[in-house]
Amino acid sequence: MFIFAFNCMDIAYMVVSGLNIEEIASAITRELPFGLWSIDMSSRTIHGYNKFCEIIGVQSDDMTFDEFEQAVRVDYRQFVRLALDELLDERKLNLIFPTNFRWVNLKLTHVDIDGKVAYGYLTECIFDSDFAPDNAHLSGLLQKQSQIVSRLISRIEGGNIENLTQSILKDVMASLGADRVSVIEYDFQTKTQTCTYEVAGYNVQPRVNMVKNLPIDIVPWLSRVVAMSEVTFVSDLKSLPTETFNLLDLLCCKNVKSMAAIPLLHEEALVGYMLIDYISKSHNVELSERNWLRTIGHVVEYSVSIVNTERTHIDEKYHFDNIINNMPFGFLHLRFLYNSQHRPHDMLIVDANRVVEKLLGVNGISGKLVSNVFGRELQHMLTVCTNVAHVGEKRIVEDFFYVNGRTICADMFMSGYNDLQCILSTDIQMLFSSNREVQSVARERLVSREMQHAIRTNLNAILGFAELLSTESDEKAKEKYMEIIKENAQSLLDSAFIKNSISGDEATAEKTSGDTSAVSAGDGQKKRILVAEDTESNYMLVSYILRNDYELIWAHDGVEALELYEKDHPDLILMDVRMPRLGGLTATSRIRETDKTTPIIALTAFAFESDKAKTLESGCSDFVSKPINAKALKDIVAKYI
């Protein structure tokens, strides 16, 4: 199994969503710009992952050595068979050979500890017509390509992606004898381009400091050739039309003699390009070298993608940490630790805000053990946390721990298999009456890495002006602060989380009414809606909004959603994105295998465009963002049925 530096919560969520090992492997590796493979040494069989089948030109992921040989060009089959035998005998393999479609590089990365399974990767090298076995320069490029891919895999596996793109660009520059290699990314929203990554030789003017937020079409010739998604090489820039040659100076191309432009594509969409400059001398390239650059372009784009994604997550985490640290009550993120009998014996403080540290009179407790920070309170805290974990539901505890003469109460919930989130206060009534959105933000944001913009905006205003209110002496200012707090609080009152504050009798009546609508509504006049939602309060809200106009059926998770879909054939499905056993997007994809027409509306707590795009890619017809707005939900349902 290939192991990459993905967030453990991402993988845990895949497991919770019902994905098996094969599906998880596919999810983790699907963006890699090359194929992956494993070989069972005893059965002499090959299993391919990711782009393996596409590159080799076969239909099945699983094949015997004999079947694999059939994909190899006939004059190389004996050569490949001997190399595979060498793998079995000597545990090494670095093979370049032609298939019936293209040249490929098959390389071993490691063998498992038992010596029974070998793992490696597969990259496209070059087209048959371009390859000359005695071409020393080309052979060197192929070897360099192998080294670049190996380094990429190693860095990702080790979680060391800092300066990853610059490292690859250095290899490209050295391989080609170039003087400067730059990555220029497009921002289609502002229609601008910016140089974001670069390596340059001694005394070469950096482009990265000059090319910032320039119009995409500032050099029309270059934007056109890049849009064609093919590698373009100009051996003599002076041969270009005078106007084009002069415009290239805007991209710091002055004194450049030869230049290559390599489009960078992400999921077949153009996201920018790589420029390779020759300044000290002119350069001519063969077609084979252009094909090498096309392959390297995929590797560079992938490295840019994962580095940019990591930066985004760091920025979002920084913003979220600021909110947590400025909350008017305590926050603790705890993780169970187990002994050799697999029983909890201590807990790790994963995170804590300043309020907790002030209560304890200790700074910097994150990363420490509860036993070291809370001492004799450990056993009581461990008992409370274990009970919450067994029940699996959010719970308010009156006496979580005792410190400095005060009893601390906690609003606690599980956010993973071993993790608890705790909202702390000395006033239990504060926990009962505090804004339910706070627990929602903690629950959603600490399991994932994305924060809803809408909730974050309201929450920031409420908490920020509440803090100002406590210190303000001017009465007019206080009135203004209260108006702002009320306005933002009103925006949250329609959300599912505030519905949790309904009294016991009302909640019971609401639940009964919601369930009854699914059972009794059968007059043939109402359209039938399947609501897949694992949280009761969220289902209650949807039921409250839609029950008078539609027949509702409640599925508690993704598996039950598939079962009720097959049984009841609803007119529309409201699909929560995150559910136990099987996630909403996976359930949607499975429904879409046989049903392309039933409207499926995603219910998502995320507000980022990338998350919304994922719902549509999975097959959803549309989406509604949480907190759910009654009018918006009614309008979107009416739009589809």
Beta strands, then each sheet from edge to edge (+ up, - down):
strand 1: 35-40
strand 2: 45-50
strand 3: 62-64
strand 4: 94-98
strand 5: 103-111
strand 6: 117-126
strand 7: 180-187
strand 8: 192-200
strand 9: 214-215
strand 10: 232-234
strand 11: 258-266
strand 12: 269-278
strand 13: 330-338
strand 14: 344-352
strand 15: 395-403
strand 16: 406-414
strand 17: 419-425
strand 18: 527-532
strand 19: 550-555
strand 20: 572-576
strand 21: 600-604
strand 22: 622-625
sheet 1: 3+ 2- 1+ 6- 5+ 4-
sheet 2: 9+ 8- 7+ 12- 11+ 10-
sheet 3: 14+ 13- 17+ 16- 15+
sheet 4: 19+ 18+ 20+ 21+ 22+
end
